[in-house]
Structure formats: structure tokens, C-alpha cells
Amino acid sequence: MSYGELYLEGKGALEAAGIAEAELDARLLLEYVCKTDRNALLVHGDRQVTPEQEKCFRELIRRRGERIPLQQLTGTQDFMGLEFAVNEKVLIPRQDTEILVEEALRCLHDGMRVLDLCTGSGCILISLLQYSNNCTGVGTDVSKEALKVAAENAGRLLGEHVLTGSGEGEKRICFLQSDLFEKVEGMFDMIVSNPPYIRTRVVDTLMPEVRDHEPRQALDGGEDGLLFYREILRGCGNYLKKGGMLFFEIGYDQGETVRGLMEQAGFLEVCVVKDYGGMDRVVCGTLGF
């Protein structure tokens, strides 16, 4: 079978399964299996694929038709120009979260110490350290499995051994299995977090790729979606230096509420930043002296 014929077969199968981006997903899965690029379909569509490639592609198409996310099938997701490893134990990095990183980078200066709460794949903290000079960071998560993914990403992208114990030592990055601040020590110049913020009753209405295949504990933000914001704001004064900055990713309808919570907690110059779709996406502020 030719490359082009196999692509059409996969696209048709995904369309029949109701996958919205059937054409894109079929192409990306075929490129993944055959180790080709996007030009292959146009330039080499008549090339023959091997029986092993056919078998592997059809299996991936079957699994994608079952609504397993594309990124879990390929094991990677691009974020901030970097390629992160992902699996079913971590939330897949999304483009919206790049807004959080971009806003934090505007205020991140050489030598700062950063705390990333609910780090997941580590994409936020690793990106901040990748695009800054001489900064160090600690990432926390309750999931031991998620921290394994984060450590793998940091080791590969930052090119050094990653500390996963209780002390940061001289390492540039450290990951701790910790319920928010539970095992965190020391003070930080900046705290960033993309916490679970979806209302509990809404989680079961999400698209199957998210609801059934991404970790629920990374999604469920409690009855009103604000549980983790309150907890972080309650404890951050013990870990964030005066004049330090806090950055939250938020849901599209939570901007003014989280702004109010931050102001009540003593943060100044609190602002809400929109994403490229015009939705509220990030709330940030400076801890008052």
C-alpha cells in the first residue's frame, strides 16, 4: 500500500469515529510511524510503506478513534518551542498555558528562584528556566508518576541531572512530591501555577479525550473551581518574598473572582491577561510589603 492510500484510509476511519481533526491527526500519526515530515504526503505519496508500518498505523488509528489523545499516542507535545514527553499521568501542555509562561518571563530576572505548584509534566518551570539565565526552580506535584515525567523532561531539555529528593542543593531544578507547599522549603522570588480549576460537576461533561484519558486530579478544582487558588493564596505568604510575583492560569470565567482573591490576600497591581482567543487566561500580582 502507498503512503497516500494509507493516509486516506486512516483519515476515513477517524472521520467515521467522529474525530474533529481527522485529516490532521491521520497525517501526524502517519508521520510518526514512518518518521517523515508534512511534505511527504505531497511529494512522496506514492511511496510504499512496509507491512510493519501499516500495522502500527492502523493500531494507532484504532486507538485514536477510541478518543485516546494524539499526544499520548505519540508520547510528545510541543510547548514554548520545546518537545515535552507526555503520558496519561500528566495533563497535556496546551497553547493557552504558554500565555502564563510568556507573562512570567517578562518579570523573571537573572538569578531568581521559582516555585511551580502542580507542575505536572514540568512544562511551565522547565520553559522558564530554559529561557532565562541562572534561575533555579522547584516543582511540586502530588503525583509521583507525574514527577517522573517532569524529571525526564528536565533532564533531556535542560541537559543535567535532576534532583528529586527533599533538598535542592546546588541543582538548577528540583521536583518534590508534595501537596502544594507541604514539603517546600525556603523563599522564592516567583510562584507560578496552573492548578486544577474545572468545577467538579463540569469535569464529566468535558470531551472524552480529556475526561477519560487525562488525570482527573489535574482537572478537578472543587465545587466552584477555586479550591486550589484559595489554598495557594492561604499559604504563599510563607514562601513568596515580599515584592515577589504570583502567576495563575485560570478558566475563562474566573478572572475577576481570582483577582479579588489575590487582592484580599495582599497582592498589589493585580491584573488579568487574556489569551489569543480573547478569553481571560492569567491573573498575576505582586505581594505587598
C-alpha positions as CSV (number, residue, x, y, z in Angstrom):
1,M,0.0,0.0,0.0
2,S,1.2,3.5,-0.8
3,Y,1.8,6.3,1.8
4,G,-1.1,8.3,0.3
5,E,-3.5,5.4,0.3
6,L,-2.8,4.6,3.9
7,Y,-3.3,8.2,4.9
8,L,-6.7,8.2,3.2
9,E,-7.7,5.0,4.9
10,G,-6.7,6.5,8.3
11,K,-8.5,9.7,7.7
12,G,-11.7,7.9,6.7
13,A,-11.6,5.8,9.8
14,L,-11.1,8.8,12.1
15,E,-13.9,10.7,10.3
16,A,-16.2,7.7,10.8
17,A,-15.3,7.8,14.5
18,G,-16.2,11.4,14.8
19,I,-12.8,12.9,15.3
20,A,-13.0,16.6,14.5
21,E,-9.5,17.0,13.1
22,A,-9.4,13.6,11.3
23,E,-7.2,14.9,8.4
24,L,-4.5,16.4,10.7
25,D,-4.5,13.5,13.2
26,A,-4.2,10.9,10.4
27,R,-1.3,12.8,8.8
28,L,0.5,13.3,12.1
29,L,0.2,9.7,13.1
30,L,1.4,8.6,9.7
31,E,4.4,10.9,10.0
32,Y,5.1,9.5,13.5
33,V,5.0,5.9,12.3
34,C,7.0,6.5,9.1
35,K,9.4,9.1,10.5
36,T,8.5,11.6,7.8
37,D,7.5,15.2,7.6
38,R,4.5,17.1,6.4
39,N,5.9,17.3,2.8
40,A,5.9,13.5,2.4
41,L,2.2,13.3,1.6
42,L,2.5,15.8,-1.3
43,V,5.9,14.8,-2.6
44,H,6.1,11.1,-1.9
45,G,2.5,10.0,-1.6
46,D,3.2,7.1,-3.9
47,R,6.0,5.6,-1.9
48,Q,5.3,2.1,-0.5
49,V,5.0,1.6,3.2
50,T,6.2,-1.6,5.0
51,P,3.7,-4.1,6.4
52,E,5.0,-3.2,9.9
53,Q,4.2,0.5,9.3
54,E,0.7,-0.4,8.0
55,K,0.1,-2.5,11.1
56,C,1.4,0.1,13.5
57,F,-0.5,3.0,11.8
58,R,-3.8,1.1,11.8
59,E,-3.4,0.3,15.5
60,L,-2.8,4.0,16.3
61,I,-5.8,5.0,14.2
62,R,-7.9,2.5,16.1
63,R,-6.8,3.9,19.5
64,R,-7.3,7.5,18.3
65,G,-10.8,6.5,17.3
66,E,-11.3,5.5,20.9
67,R,-10.6,9.1,21.8
68,I,-7.1,8.5,23.2
69,P,-5.4,11.8,22.8
70,L,-3.0,12.1,19.9
71,Q,-0.2,13.3,22.2
72,Q,-0.5,10.2,24.3
73,L,-0.2,8.1,21.2
74,T,3.0,9.8,20.0
75,G,4.3,10.5,23.6
76,T,5.1,14.1,22.9
77,Q,3.7,17.6,22.8
78,D,5.3,20.8,21.6
79,F,5.2,23.7,24.1
80,M,7.1,27.0,24.0
81,G,9.3,25.7,21.2
82,L,10.3,22.6,23.2
83,E,9.2,19.0,22.8
84,F,7.9,17.6,26.1
85,A,7.3,13.9,26.8
86,V,3.7,13.2,28.0
87,N,1.6,10.2,29.0
88,E,-1.7,9.5,30.7
89,K,-0.2,10.6,34.1
90,V,0.1,14.3,33.2
91,L,-2.0,17.0,31.8
92,I,-1.1,17.6,28.1
93,P,0.5,21.0,27.8
94,R,-1.7,23.4,26.0
95,Q,-1.1,26.5,24.0
96,D,-3.2,28.6,26.4
97,T,-0.6,27.8,29.1
98,E,2.1,29.5,27.0
99,I,0.4,32.8,28.0
100,L,1.3,32.1,31.6
101,V,4.9,31.4,30.7
102,E,5.2,34.4,28.5
103,E,3.8,36.7,31.2
104,A,6.1,35.2,33.8
105,L,9.2,35.6,31.6
106,R,8.5,39.3,31.4
107,C,9.2,39.6,35.1
108,L,11.8,36.8,35.5
109,H,15.3,38.3,36.1
110,D,18.7,36.6,36.3
111,G,19.2,34.5,39.4
112,M,15.6,34.3,40.6
113,R,14.2,31.3,42.4
114,V,10.9,30.0,41.1
115,L,8.3,27.7,42.6
116,D,5.9,25.8,40.3
117,L,2.9,24.3,42.1
118,C,1.0,21.4,40.4
119,T,3.9,21.1,38.0
120,G,2.6,18.0,36.1
121,S,4.9,17.5,33.0
122,G,7.1,20.3,34.3
123,C,6.4,22.3,31.1
124,I,6.0,25.7,32.9
125,L,9.0,25.5,35.1
126,I,11.3,24.0,32.5
127,S,10.4,26.6,29.9
128,L,11.0,29.4,32.4
129,L,14.5,28.0,33.2
130,Q,15.3,27.3,29.6
131,Y,14.6,30.9,28.5
132,S,16.3,32.6,31.5
133,N,19.8,32.9,32.9
134,N,21.0,31.4,36.2
135,C,17.5,30.9,37.6
136,T,16.6,27.9,39.8
137,G,13.3,26.2,40.4
138,V,11.3,23.8,42.4
139,G,8.3,22.0,41.1
140,T,5.8,20.2,43.3
141,D,3.0,17.7,42.5
142,V,1.1,15.1,44.5
143,S,1.6,12.6,41.7
144,K,4.8,10.5,41.9
145,E,4.1,9.3,38.3
146,A,3.8,12.9,37.0
147,L,7.1,13.9,38.7
148,K,8.8,11.0,36.8
149,V,7.7,12.6,33.6
150,A,8.8,16.1,34.7
151,A,12.2,14.8,35.7
152,E,12.6,13.1,32.4
153,N,11.7,16.3,30.6
154,A,14.0,18.4,32.7
155,G,16.9,16.0,32.3
156,R,16.6,15.9,28.5
157,L,15.7,19.6,27.9
158,L,18.0,21.2,30.4
159,G,20.7,18.7,30.0
160,E,21.6,17.9,33.6
161,H,20.8,15.6,36.4
162,V,17.5,16.5,38.2
163,L,17.2,16.3,41.9
164,T,14.1,14.6,43.2
165,G,14.8,14.5,46.9
166,S,13.8,16.8,49.7
167,G,16.7,19.2,49.4
168,E,17.5,21.4,46.4
169,G,21.3,21.6,47.0
170,E,23.2,23.1,44.1
171,K,20.9,21.7,41.4
172,R,19.2,24.1,38.9
173,I,15.9,22.3,39.2
174,C,14.3,20.1,41.8
175,F,11.0,18.2,41.9
176,L,9.1,17.3,45.1
177,Q,6.2,15.0,45.7
178,S,4.3,17.5,47.8
179,D,0.7,18.6,48.4
180,L,1.2,22.2,47.3
181,F,3.6,23.7,50.0
182,E,3.7,20.6,52.2
183,K,7.4,19.8,51.7
184,V,8.6,23.1,50.2
185,E,11.4,24.9,52.0
186,G,12.9,28.4,51.6
187,M,11.7,31.6,49.9
188,F,11.0,32.3,46.3
189,D,11.1,35.3,44.0
190,M,8.2,34.0,41.9
191,I,5.4,31.4,42.2
192,V,3.6,30.1,39.2
193,S,0.8,27.6,39.0
194,N,-1.7,26.0,36.6
195,P,-3.8,24.4,39.2
196,P,-6.9,22.2,38.7
197,Y,-9.7,24.8,38.1
198,I,-12.6,23.0,36.5
199,R,-15.7,22.7,38.6
200,T,-16.4,19.2,39.8
201,R,-19.8,19.0,38.1
202,V,-18.3,20.1,34.8
203,V,-15.5,17.5,34.6
204,D,-17.8,14.8,33.4
205,T,-19.1,17.0,30.6
206,L,-15.6,17.5,29.0
207,M,-14.6,16.0,25.7
208,P,-13.8,12.3,26.1
209,E,-10.1,12.8,25.3
210,V,-9.8,15.0,28.5
211,R,-12.5,13.4,30.7
212,D,-11.4,9.8,30.2
213,H,-7.7,9.9,29.4
214,E,-6.2,12.8,31.4
215,P,-5.7,12.7,35.2
216,R,-8.8,13.9,36.9
217,Q,-6.8,15.2,39.9
218,A,-5.2,17.7,37.4
219,L,-8.6,18.9,36.3
220,D,-11.0,19.0,39.3
221,G,-10.8,22.3,41.1
222,G,-13.6,21.6,43.6
223,E,-17.2,22.6,43.7
224,D,-16.6,26.1,42.4
225,G,-13.3,25.5,40.7
226,L,-11.5,27.8,43.1
227,L,-10.3,25.3,45.7
228,F,-6.6,25.4,44.8
229,Y,-6.4,29.2,44.3
230,R,-7.7,29.6,47.9
231,E,-5.2,27.1,49.2
232,I,-2.3,28.6,47.4
233,L,-3.1,32.1,48.5
234,R,-3.6,30.9,52.0
235,G,0.0,29.6,52.2
236,C,2.0,31.6,49.7
237,G,2.9,34.3,52.1
238,N,5.3,31.9,53.9
239,Y,7.2,31.2,50.7
240,L,7.0,34.2,48.4
241,K,9.3,37.1,49.1
242,K,7.8,40.5,49.7
243,G,7.7,42.1,46.3
244,G,7.6,38.7,44.6
245,M,5.1,37.8,42.0
246,L,2.4,35.2,41.7
247,F,1.1,33.9,38.4
248,F,-2.0,31.8,38.0
249,E,-3.6,30.2,34.9
250,I,-7.3,30.4,35.2
251,G,-10.5,29.3,33.5
252,Y,-12.1,31.7,31.0
253,D,-14.8,32.9,33.5
254,Q,-12.6,33.1,36.7
255,G,-10.6,36.3,36.1
256,E,-12.4,38.8,38.3
257,T,-13.0,36.3,41.0
258,V,-9.4,35.2,41.3
259,R,-8.3,38.9,41.0
260,G,-10.5,39.6,44.1
261,L,-9.0,36.6,46.0
262,M,-5.5,37.9,45.3
263,E,-6.2,41.4,46.4
264,Q,-7.8,40.1,49.6
265,A,-4.6,38.1,50.2
266,G,-2.5,41.3,50.0
267,F,-1.4,41.3,46.3
268,L,-0.9,44.6,44.5
269,E,-1.2,45.6,40.9
270,V,-3.2,42.5,40.2
271,C,-4.1,42.2,36.5
272,V,-6.0,39.8,34.3
273,V,-4.3,38.8,31.0
274,K,-6.3,37.4,28.0
275,D,-5.2,34.6,25.7
276,Y,-5.0,34.9,21.9
277,G,-8.7,34.0,21.7
278,G,-9.7,37.0,23.8
279,M,-10.5,34.9,26.9
280,D,-9.2,35.6,30.4
281,R,-6.3,33.2,31.0
282,V,-3.8,34.5,33.5
283,V,-4.0,36.5,36.7
284,C,-0.9,37.9,38.3
285,G,0.2,40.3,41.0
286,T,2.9,41.4,43.4
287,L,2.9,40.6,47.1
288,G,2.8,43.8,49.1
289,F,5.5,44.7,51.6
